[in-house]
Amino acid sequence: MRSNKTGWLMLAPTLAILGTFGILPFIYVVYVAFHRWNPFGANPDMVYNGAKNFRRLVFDNEFLTAVLYTLEFAVFAVGSEVILGYFLAQLLMRNFPGKAFFRTIHTLPLIVAPIVVGSVWRLMTTPSIGIIPFYLNNIFGYDMNMGRDPGTAFLMTVIMDIWHWTPLVTLTLLAALLALPRDPFEQAEIDGANRRQIFWHITLPMIKPAILATVFIRMMDALRTVDEVWMLTGGGPGDATRYVGLHIWKVVFPKTDYGYGSAISIIVLYLTLMMCWVLYVALVAPRPKKEAL
Amino acid sequence: MFMKSKITAIAAVLMTTAFPAFADFWSDAGAKYKGVVLHGVTESSPPSVYIKDVLAPQFEAATGIKVEIETTSWDQMYDKAIKDMEAGTGLYDMVYIEQDIIYAYLSRNFLVDMTQTLTDKPELKAPTYDDANFTTFANYFKNADGHLFGVPMEAFIKLYLYRKDLFENPDIMAAYKAKTGKDLMPATTHEDYTAIAEFFTEYGKEKGMELWGTTAQAHTGHAASWYEYYESIAPTFGVYNWGIDPANNYAASVANGGRMNSDEAKAAMKYWLHLRDIAPPESAQSTWTETATTFAAGRAAQGLIYGENAAWIASDATKSKVVGQVGFALPPLADGVMAAAEAGTGYIGYYDGGAFGLPVTSKNQEAALLFLQFIGQNEVQPDWAVAAPRITNTATYDDPKVVAMDATLGGYYTMLKDQGKLFAGAPAYPFHAQVREATAPIFYQILTGEIGPDEGLDAMAAKAEEELTNLGYRQ
């Protein structure tokens, strides 16, 4: 049996990196969150102000609106990605001409940097030069102007996210589907189960862990989205796409309100963890069995 | 562009050979720092790109000191520079200082006092560099003692550009006269500007042309729209310095002595919103450069355009469809604004620009100081002014290349020289981004129509005062 010392020594570099770049900055953010600190204020020094920053955000309409919009964005984007990703994974389970080509093309968005995705979608959606408004106008006579219509802007951020991240969901679910044993499906077919019954009672329960892992990852990504949306809409029109990640960026960097920005960051982290925990409890955690009467 | 840069770099090397006196100073001064690599961060604008592509290689050839300039977006540039100076990492040896941020930087002691350093270390002073060579725009980068904290590297005014081919077309002139009873000429009042804008938007529609009456920098989620209103529109209605009065406890609301929600500010907002409504559809997503692109594409008959884009719009046929068809004029004004500008109590538009400064956190301050003097010399200015429409040194105006370029640009440089004094930079506030970001969400709501302009400006004035109180400026 190897000694614990060797194990700790092997873990040390990782722990050092994690501590330096993960734990210490987090502790610093918590520390800053309890201070009033704007380096461009009349008093640029950090001043301890207790929990005032946290109290402030409870009444901050801009923050609460940003949280609400972010949740809407996350639910629509992630929900659509899971449904679309599942169907695409099912499609890729079958053989059809050009399958390899489709799989490659379908995966390409994953390797594009978010800032580039935002730029490309901005070009595609700008009135007068964008391909999307052009065809919408030519085919349906719809005059799309994302800068003037909050609903369209919101929808475009969702569609952009779906375009970018559905391939990840597809690949994850494809791996899960490929790993399923054949026996339960064959037995269900012999017993006369139809496709819907097979999906609800066999496929879905068996790939549920993969779906949940994907939902967790995508949900966390969606809640902290910044760069794509920043490039596409800048958070506008108005505050229609000022999602919470972008809101934090605006508070911390241009506004340099470090104390309040840190408090918002901590609360958003807490909300994200809570959401994931609720999802886990609702869908995965083992339930106590009902006792027989 | 690349070829041109190379040729200029080679010319610089030849120049240093031909003028041994200059070459001696730069090579002697640079010898001590051979092997040093200077890092700078700046906004990706034509003058900055010229520094990166032309002046940095020239400097390296003359001194042996390598210079790496990072050109990035406006937001990223500030983000990186402020983080570096705040954290004291010393990553950058030069940072771009836009005129409106200098007061914030000075309040935090981020920058090296160049005048003092050159006085203390005369061996670093280049014989061809002198603070006195700069135009009065350099005053924005000086402290109360007259000490310079940045070498001006771009300066331009936001002008009224119009399409000469349209304004001088006899058929269009007759149609305009028939419709309005007035002669078609560059507007001097807001009413005339609006009438011309409405006329051309309607004209474009009737003729099935991709033509609108005006540009509008009216992005509904980007600070560019906020700046267009406060720096270029509100002042033409007599609302200066964002309507905040520093002498009156930083009041913003009329109730407290400010003018952010004054009748003039509200009239300015309604005027601009109407123009936005008859501008090309991309205007709601236009930031700093997109208005220039719209104008260059021949999609607008007139507009307010930053001078840094004037040269390429007027002269670069590879980028612009309106080469040779661009006229320049002063922005339209409300009564009394010109008189106030001439008296020095007001201004008619935005005098924009920036400087290259030396952070106190730089680890290569002496080598960086050499570079900053290099780009501040009179000798490098004419080619720079031709490549990018900026003039920071008084002597540049009289250089034959610049005089020829001025003729090509229809007198833009002459206007900058003679009437630049009527324009003003941003107010001397150390809280630019803070007040802007606090009020911007309401401003964007005005643009989207979620809130009316009167109600919105009242809310913005209240928000500005609240933020100034939080920051400790308003008591």
Interface residues (C-beta under 8 A of the other chain):
Chain A: N38 P39 F40 G41 A42 N43 P44 E62 R122 T126 P127 S128 I129 D143 N145 M146 G147 R148 P150 T233 G234 G235 G236 P237 G238 D239 A240 T241 R242 K250 V251 F253 P254 K255 T256 D257
Chain B: D75 Y78 D79 I82 E86 A104 S107 R108 E210 A218 H219 T220 G221 H222 A223 P280 P281 E282 S283 A284 Q285 R299 P430 F431 A433 Q434 R436 E437 A438 P441 Y444 Q445 L447 T448 E450 N470 L471 G472 Y473
